[in-house]
Amino acid sequence: MDLVSFLASIPFFRDLSLEIREELSRIIVERECGKDQMVFSQGEKGEGFYVVVSGRVKVFKLSAQGKSQVLGIIEPGEPLGEVAVFEGKSYPAYAQTLEESKLLFFPRKAFVKLIGRDSSLALGMLAVLSRRLRHLTGLAEDLSLREVPGRLASYLLRVKREGDHQETLELRVSKGQLAEVLGTTPESISRALARLSALGLIEVKGTTIKIKDPLALRELAYRGGRRVR
């Protein structure tokens, strides 16, 4: 794998000089993970962060009663466990693969040294942390202020992404995984999909969802003056 070229394809590494990308490639540890393998656990010392090359990883918290709440699903090209870089303490959540995955591990100490040489690395990481915070704020609003159809509408709009004019999107998660993300049950997800379809907001064909009325879908997600993130 050409690590230098791959790093250039990742948004927060894209603007780095070739020299810094080459130095980054030398500190990387490649890691292959099987399906359902733990990447790290909550409370484990944060020795560095990861970038997903292939596969997907879910990040989640567990309550004292063992109930799981998914905080996000990390796709290829996205970082994982980046809080450890700045805090230098323990990972604040669990991370587990959803399928066979390939990850790149960036040791904290070596990465921090490079940050001292190129401030754009720090700016890139701060941008990632800001997006994560925005996502978690939206998730908290979804779980506390919206009913399941509104949560689903908000999720679909986030997956579609701001400024993306494509009418269709592919759901790469099962109903069970989506239920974990939205804090509900697979049966409630099925009912919410059926409701949004009956209202003419979406059309569902297998894992493909066509957004037929984006304005109405956004209105449902915004209901009560709560903005979609």
Order of alpha helices (4+ residues) and beta strands (2+ residues): alpha-alpha-beta-beta-beta-beta-beta-beta-alpha-beta-beta-alpha-alpha-alpha-beta-alpha-alpha-beta-beta-alpha
